[in-house]
Amino acid sequence: MDAFYASVEQLDNPELLGKPVAVGGNEIRGVVSAASYEARVFGVRSAMSGALAKQKCPHLIFVKPRYSRYKEISSKIRAIFYDYTDLVEPLSLDEAYLDVTENKKGISSASLIAQEIRQRIWEELELRASAGISINKFIAKVASDINKPNGQKTIKPNEVIDFLEKLPVNKFYGVGKVTAAKMHNLGIFTGLDLKRKNLEELIKLFGKSGLHYYNIVRGMQNSKVKPNRIRKSIAAERTFNENISSEIYMIERLDAIAEELEKRMLHSKTKGKTLTLKIKYSNFTQQTRSKTVSEYIHLKKDFMPIIKELLYQEELKESVRLLGISFSNLDTDKKDPVWIQLSFDF
């Protein structure tokens, strides 16, 4: 979906149409969760602080997130997907992989299926979507960004190698800024440069990821579309209007966050063994502290003492702007996967 959260807000409030909109955060505190394309022109991006976003775009309009609404629309979009295939792997509320090798409508062209799905999303929901079509998930993902917004790109089998060789390494899905910078320092700027490195060199330079880079630059990826992708963690977090330096106040905030996390654990019918406390300081550095217990737990009364223990584990470096709690090492391998969108306070 194109700027999904912001587009939903513009859909529900026509006064926002054509205006720069940021979902989440504000000009003083918080973090931008999503930005409309009108805001992106000014350099506003997701995960940017609200204060910086406002500096870049003085007339930016901040809107509070409404995750229940986004989830409602996401369900309608997913229903459209299922009209074509049951092999749908959601990545988030606004993105999914579809395997249409065999599809319910018997359409021979994946490109035509993508076009039809995008048209239906527009006609039924008045929202725009983009698509990437190719021989595997990696290339389809990369292709999906090429003609955004409201477009699609097909990389045909006979075009894959040439496409990957010319592709800048920073455009490779999964290659972040740090890895891209390391590659640039090694003289690796395109897929062709990456391809010139043998497997042994890549593993030496990038560890386990070396094999991944070796394969994808040659168009090889065997990851199937997994319709029952299992959630690995469930979390809740909160960014505060003012920095907190007192651990007593932090316990109060963590108590409220723990209450929300308990609701999510109960809703998903999930328990976990590993608890992680996330701390983001006023200087934007981040720290996590974790502990694994012997039994699966999910109730606040059982995990809040552990969170307190983690908080007092060592002295805080600075005042704190964000606290979060997450469960991982879940018992989801014992039951059917449960889809739950994690909402965040800004």
Secondary structure as GFF3:
##gff-version 3
##sequence-region A 1 346
A	DSSP	alpha_helix	4	12	.	.	.	ID=ss1
A	DSSP	three_ten_helix	14	16	.	.	.	ID=ss2
A	DSSP	beta_strand	21	23	.	.	.	ID=ss3
A	DSSP	beta_strand	34	35	.	.	.	ID=ss4
A	DSSP	alpha_helix	37	40	.	.	.	ID=ss5
A	DSSP	alpha_helix	50	56	.	.	.	ID=ss6
A	DSSP	beta_strand	61	63	.	.	.	ID=ss7
A	DSSP	alpha_helix	67	82	.	.	.	ID=ss8
A	DSSP	beta_strand	88	92	.	.	.	ID=ss9
A	DSSP	beta_strand	95	98	.	.	.	ID=ss10
A	DSSP	alpha_helix	110	125	.	.	.	ID=ss11
A	DSSP	beta_strand	131	133	.	.	.	ID=ss12
A	DSSP	alpha_helix	137	144	.	.	.	ID=ss13
A	DSSP	beta_strand	152	154	.	.	.	ID=ss14
A	DSSP	three_ten_helix	157	159	.	.	.	ID=ss15
A	DSSP	alpha_helix	160	166	.	.	.	ID=ss16
A	DSSP	three_ten_helix	169	171	.	.	.	ID=ss17
A	DSSP	alpha_helix	177	185	.	.	.	ID=ss18
A	DSSP	alpha_helix	191	195	.	.	.	ID=ss19
A	DSSP	alpha_helix	199	206	.	.	.	ID=ss20
A	DSSP	alpha_helix	209	216	.	.	.	ID=ss21
A	DSSP	beta_strand	233	244	.	.	.	ID=ss22
A	DSSP	alpha_helix	247	268	.	.	.	ID=ss23
A	DSSP	beta_strand	272	281	.	.	.	ID=ss24
A	DSSP	beta_strand	286	297	.	.	.	ID=ss25
A	DSSP	alpha_helix	300	311	.	.	.	ID=ss26
A	DSSP	beta_strand	320	330	.	.	.	ID=ss27
A	DSSP	three_ten_helix	332	334	.	.	.	ID=ss28
###
